[in-house]
Amino acid sequence: MRIFEALLLGLIALLASASSSLGADDGCDVSKLTVSGTGEATADADIVTIVLGVQTRDESAAAAVADNGRMMADAIEGLLAAGVPEEEIKTSRFSISPTRDWIDGKLSDKVVFEVNNQVTFTLDLADEMDIGAFLDAAVGAGANTVESVTFALRDPTPVQEEALEEAVVDGMGKAGVIAEAAGVTLGRILSISESGYSPVPMAESRVYFAADAGASTPIVPGDVKVTATVTITYEIKDLVDGPP
């Protein structure tokens, strides 16, 4: 059984505090030691989510919308032709905003309408998948903005569990060090709680422009790191003969 699974059995309370403390509760004879532990685990990303779109500007809102709709329809057709499943393509943003440009340090009186339309799609990463080809297909067909290219895990559970185990081991190690330095003996675990997970890219995904018109835009996937935090509260059983 994994370490954290054994420790989670028989928990009697959840603590919100994530800082180390040593002392007795008011009105209670039981002294406690509370520590926090952190852990992390890393895995290769297996999915990529891309957000791209079309931005158009015109003094006529209707013209800006019409141009945008035509260009976005072409961009979606380009994605479909490149192999992106139709059901994966979702509209994630659409906005129309009146704007005025700054000219020679002054705000222009002319109002220009800006229309932004974005779609999001997620793909499973396969061996030798050319992610840049999907971007190039969309841009070549009409898309003119790429909001983000994000790598993640389809099922982060195994990596989360690994990070959680590391956090428990870290917290128990801290408790042992503190107890030894304070000259006390640790008793039973009164409570243990996890404070959630934080998946973050190990490095930003990198997008490079193609060296020539015939090459696709290279995309270098990044790994995904998951961090976990736990809070463990021990009963302080008794004092030893004195601090070392």
C-alpha positions in Angstrom: 0.0 0.0 0.0 1.4 3.4 -0.8 2.6 5.5 2.1 0.0 8.2 1.8 -2.8 5.6 1.6 -1.7 4.1 4.9 -1.5 7.4 6.6 -4.9 8.7 5.4 -6.7 5.8 7.1 -8.2 6.8 10.4 -7.9 10.6 10.0 -9.9 12.5 12.5 -9.7 16.1 11.3 -8.5 18.4 8.6 -6.2 21.4 9.4 -6.0 24.5 7.3 -2.6 25.7 8.6 0.4 24.9 6.5 3.1 26.2 8.9 5.1 24.4 11.5 4.0 24.9 15.2 4.9 23.4 18.5 2.7 23.8 21.6 -0.5 22.8 23.4 -4.1 23.6 22.4 -6.0 26.0 24.7 -8.0 23.9 27.1 -6.5 20.7 25.9 -3.8 18.6 27.6 -2.4 17.2 24.3 0.6 19.0 22.9 0.9 18.9 19.1 3.4 19.4 16.4 2.1 20.5 13.0 4.3 20.4 9.9 3.8 20.8 6.1 5.5 18.7 3.5 5.9 19.2 -0.3 6.5 16.8 -3.1 6.8 16.9 -6.8 6.7 14.5 -9.8 7.3 15.0 -13.5 5.9 13.3 -16.6 6.0 13.8 -20.3 3.0 15.7 -21.6 0.6 13.6 -23.6 -1.9 16.2 -24.8 -1.6 19.7 -26.3 -4.2 22.4 -26.2 -4.0 25.2 -28.8 -5.9 28.5 -28.8 -5.8 30.4 -32.0 -8.0 32.9 -33.7 -8.7 35.7 -36.1 -8.6 39.5 -35.4 -10.1 42.0 -37.8 -10.5 45.8 -37.6 -12.7 48.1 -39.6 -14.5 51.4 -39.2 -17.7 49.5 -39.8 -18.5 46.9 -37.1 -20.5 44.9 -39.7 -17.6 44.8 -42.1 -15.2 43.7 -39.3 -17.6 40.9 -38.3 -18.1 39.8 -41.9 -14.3 39.7 -42.6 -13.7 37.9 -39.3 -16.3 35.2 -40.1 -14.9 34.5 -43.5 -11.4 34.3 -42.3 -12.3 32.1 -39.3 -14.3 29.7 -41.5 -11.3 29.4 -43.8 -9.0 28.8 -40.7 -11.3 26.0 -39.4 -11.4 24.4 -42.9 -7.6 24.5 -42.8 -7.5 22.7 -39.4 -10.0 20.1 -40.6 -7.9 19.5 -43.7 -4.8 19.1 -41.6 -6.5 16.3 -39.5 -8.0 18.0 -36.5 -11.2 16.3 -35.5 -14.2 18.6 -36.0 -15.6 17.7 -32.5 -12.4 19.0 -30.9 -12.7 22.5 -32.3 -14.7 24.8 -29.9 -15.2 28.5 -30.0 -13.7 29.9 -26.8 -14.0 33.7 -27.3 -15.8 36.2 -29.5 -15.8 39.9 -28.9 -16.4 43.2 -30.7 -14.8 46.3 -29.2 -14.6 49.9 -30.4 -11.1 51.2 -30.2 -9.2 54.4 -31.0 -5.5 54.4 -32.0 -2.8 56.6 -30.6 -1.2 58.8 -33.3 1.7 61.1 -32.5 1.0 60.8 -28.8 -2.7 61.7 -29.2 -5.8 59.6 -29.1 -7.4 59.6 -32.6 -11.0 60.7 -32.9 -11.7 57.9 -35.4 -13.3 54.8 -33.9 -12.2 51.4 -35.3 -14.1 48.3 -34.4 -11.9 45.3 -33.4 -13.4 41.8 -33.7 -11.6 38.8 -32.0 -12.7 35.2 -32.6 -10.8 32.3 -31.0 -11.1 28.6 -31.2 -9.6 26.0 -28.9 -8.8 22.4 -29.7 -7.0 19.6 -27.8 -5.0 16.8 -29.4 -3.4 13.6 -28.1 0.3 13.7 -28.6 1.5 10.9 -30.8 4.9 9.8 -31.9 6.4 12.3 -34.3 3.2 14.4 -34.4 3.9 17.6 -36.2 2.1 20.1 -34.1 3.5 23.0 -36.1 1.7 21.7 -39.2 -1.7 22.4 -37.6 -0.7 25.9 -36.7 0.7 26.5 -40.2 -2.5 25.1 -41.8 -4.7 27.4 -39.7 -2.5 30.5 -40.3 -2.2 29.8 -44.0 -5.9 29.6 -44.3 -6.8 32.8 -42.4 -5.9 32.7 -38.6 -3.7 35.6 -37.6 -3.4 35.1 -33.8 -2.0 32.2 -31.7 -3.0 32.8 -28.1 -1.3 29.8 -26.5 0.1 26.3 -27.0 -0.2 24.4 -23.7 1.0 20.9 -22.9 -0.6 18.8 -20.2 -1.6 15.3 -19.0 -4.8 13.6 -20.1 -4.9 11.7 -16.7 -2.7 13.4 -14.1 -3.7 11.0 -11.3 -0.6 8.8 -11.3 1.7 11.8 -11.2 -0.4 13.5 -8.5 -0.2 10.3 -6.3 3.6 10.2 -6.8 3.9 13.9 -5.7 1.6 13.3 -2.8 3.7 10.4 -1.6 6.8 12.6 -1.8 5.0 15.3 0.2 4.1 12.9 3.0 7.7 11.6 3.2 8.9 15.2 3.3 6.5 16.2 6.1 7.4 13.1 8.2 11.1 13.9 7.8 10.6 17.5 8.9 8.6 16.3 12.0 11.4 14.0 13.0 14.0 16.7 12.7 11.9 19.2 14.7 11.1 16.7 17.4 14.7 15.7 17.8 15.9 19.3 18.0 13.1 20.2 20.5 13.9 17.2 22.7 10.4 15.6 22.4 9.1 12.2 21.3 6.4 12.0 18.6 3.3 10.0 19.3 0.4 9.1 16.9 -0.6 11.1 13.9 -3.7 13.1 14.8 -4.5 14.4 11.4 -3.2 14.7 7.9 -4.6 16.7 5.0 -3.6 17.5 1.5 -3.8 21.0 0.2 -4.2 20.3 -3.5 -2.1 19.9 -6.6 -0.4 22.4 -8.8 0.5 21.2 -12.3 3.0 23.6 -14.0 5.1 23.3 -17.1 8.8 22.6 -16.4 9.6 25.0 -19.2 7.5 27.1 -21.5 6.5 25.5 -24.7 8.6 27.0 -27.5 7.3 28.1 -30.9 9.8 28.9 -33.6 9.2 30.4 -37.0 10.0 28.0 -39.9 13.3 28.7 -41.6 11.7 28.6 -45.0 8.2 28.7 -46.4 8.2 25.0 -47.1 8.9 23.9 -43.6 6.4 23.7 -40.7 6.7 25.7 -37.6 8.7 23.7 -35.0 7.0 23.2 -31.6 9.0 21.7 -28.8 6.8 20.1 -26.1 7.6 20.7 -22.4 7.3 18.3 -19.5 4.6 18.7 -16.9 5.6 19.0 -13.2 3.0 18.4 -10.5 3.5 19.7 -6.9 1.6 18.6 -3.8 1.4 19.9 -0.3 0.3 18.1 2.9 -0.2 19.1 6.5 0.5 16.6 9.2 -0.3 17.0 12.9 1.4 14.7 15.5 0.7 14.2 19.1 3.8 15.1 21.3 4.0 12.0 23.4 6.6 13.1 26.0 9.8 14.9 26.7 13.1 13.1 26.4 16.0 13.8 28.8 16.7 17.1 27.1 17.6 18.7 23.8 20.8 17.4 22.2 
